Amino acid sequence: MPEFLKRVGAPILFGALALLAVISMVGDRRALREDGGRDLPWWQGLVLEIASPVQRVIGAPVDGVRGVWSNYVDLLDVREENDRLRSRIAQLQEESLQYREALVASRHLQHIAEMRDEFEMPMLPSEVVGLDVSPWFRSVLVDRGASHGVLAGNPVITASGVVGLVTATSDHASKTMLLLDRQSAIDGIVQRSRVRGIVRGTGRGQLQFEFVVRDSDVEEGDVVITSGLGAVYPKGLRIGTVGALFDPGGQLMQTATLEPAVDFGRLEQVFVMLRRGPTMELLYGSGKEGVPFDEARRGSVAASPPEETP
């Protein structure tokens, strides 16, 4: 008999508690419907006190499994989704970069077409591939050379203005002396007042504009362009904007600083004008590209044997 009670005692107790819970819920619903609520009898309160910890113990494993699922298993899908999103973001960023470069290239092509129509001469687009690191010279290396038709003495420009002059070439590269170089000097004219002067490089980020003081009309902000004299650069190319004017102090020549029209710190693409004026033909007319005519002539004289005297 005791063994029988042990086997059926737990089920009977569980069934009794369940029955009491059902009776309590039915009674609560009826009281809520009829009286709007009531205090629990003592026996229902006892059942509630006993059932609450039992339900907590029974529900603990379920809550634990639910927490593991939501905090770990479910996060595996979130991690995979984050990886996919990161990959997609990287792809979109790369596409955006390519689109921006394509827009820049299209603007460059538009500049080429406009400048060719304006100057009516062949121009070769080139990329800047190197810089001269010497503190005494300011020059760049471009990726077009003699095999592309580039000659020493060809002007180099951008859509903004004058860059410099080709001074030496190889088959597939050219060296360009920038306007900033101390050896650079070109004839310029003030666009507003037509005052002429010489624009010289300083070796730094500015240029110098030297003009005659008498009857000069030069003001800060004036635009200086190429005059066309000397037949090196075509007329009308922008050189820079007048900055500070210096007091000549009784001298005949006055000097003004000039802000270059070209941003040499951001120089990427240039255009080589496939023309060479008469002055450059005299300098490089010996056929030795990149070697001035006088130097080539002196070299040829030194290499020739002396004439025999009878």
Phi, psi and omega in degrees: 000313178301323180294323179296318179296324179296321182289320185260355183295314182295315176298321180295317180296317179297318179295321180294318178296319178296319179297316178298322179295320179294315179299321180295319180293319179296316179296322179294318180295319179294317180295323180293324180288322186271311189252354184080011178126157180202166175282144180289142171296167185295324183287328175290323175298321179296317178298319180296319179296323181284321186285331185299308178294328179295317178295325179295317180294317181293323183278347182300313178299322180295316178297322179295316179296319179297320179294319178297319181296312184286330184267343183231298185298316181292333180286342177298318177294322179295321179296316178296321179295321177297320177297318178296320180294319178298318179296320180292320178298316178298320179296317180294322178296319179295318178296320178298319178297318179294322178296319179296318178295324178295322177295318177298317179297321179295322177295321177298317179296323177296319177298321180300312181298316181295318183289325177295321178293326184286316186262347177053049177211152180293137178228139185250115177291138183220154178255140175282120184245357181197157179234146174278119184273001180291137178286348184264340183233148178238106181210163178228162178247129179246161189267031173230139184223205186298326180293343178261004180095008181278135179236153172297132185104352176287134176290149177237128185223173166230180177295340181276330182161203185282135176258309182169209188221136175292128181246341180203148181225152166239190182297321187232018179207160179218147175258129183243123174279124182282161176300333183288344182298144181296337180273355183277135177205124179226157181275127180235166180218139177288124186296326184282308188256354179065026174283130181264153177192184181249130176259122182241149174281150180248355184083357179241205185273003181235166176245166175242136177246115182253126181216162182285136183292320186300125177059025180275144179228083181235129181233159177297132182098351177295145178266132179252131180236168178290140182272341183089348178287146184090347175055033176262307178249146174297156180286140172101003177280138180291135175253311181178187181240135182294132175256242183282143175256135181256141180294123182293337178064043179085357180277161181285326183259139175245148183241141175226146174283152183228124175276121183300145176288334180265135175275094185291339178286344181237032183283120180237306182240136180230171178234125176268121178278118185278063175215154178219118183289173181302323180297317179289329176296323178292319182289319185245022185283359181283348183095348177267102185294132177088356180246119180305152184300317182297319180293319179296321180295317179296322180294321181290324178294319181293330184276342183281144181288149179292147179287143178278136176267137180293000000 
